[in-house]
């Protein structure tokens, strides 16, 4: 408990120092909150309770929470061909990890988990590894079921280093063997080959579950595939192929190049509503299949 209290004090000092203690210790009742969470906190706690955080920091947290709850901060959400305008998908990030985490890492994680839960190392689980799995579990449970920002695997990236550390327990010196060394080497080669196969386009990486990369959009979209990094490749491609039609606003015949986010209805610049974004290319994504791609984030169709 002493270390936990010290950790909390250090964090408060760092946060307050970053804001020069501006507005710290303001009464809770003096704030005007917009999110349901912060309003509920304000309702339950005493209004004169001093908040040991800077005013702008508290209001920023409330603003982010409000935009996340109302989905005002982003476009539509998409998973496995289904589009939601204002509501996320429970379990979304489990799918994101399943499709985007390299399969060798998933194999190692399940191997390590099996050994600690059912193998000869189960007695050492609470002592050695539980401190890694608790934050992983907390992060995934929170973002899967208590957060509405289901727009990309980036929200759970903080769990990835912990997952890799846990995987490393497979090769602890007390349990190492030639078989483990060979298995680790093979998985390592697989991992390197899998990741480098996307060079230099790493953002749209999907593991081998999605074998045909043109169809990754049928599983996930948004920043899982395109976060704007492919626009320059698309620009150069269109210059080299002037006959290609780029993102036509209506049903069109011919060779068409469309960004993944536009195709899936996640985001279309200039659209007047989320419903318009969801419907504009419904005819294309449901009635046709891509014949090629540009940097994995733009798809080429040939509409007869």
Helices and strands as residue ranges (DSSP letters): H 2-18, E 26-27, G 28-30, H 36-44, E 50-51, H 55-70, E 77-79, E 82-84, H 92-100, H 103-118, G 122-124, H 125-128, H 130-145, G 153-156, H 158-168, G 169-171, G 173-175, H 178-196, G 213-218, G 222-224, H 231-240, E 245-246, E 254-259, H 260-263, H 274-280, H 282-287, E 292-294, E 298-303
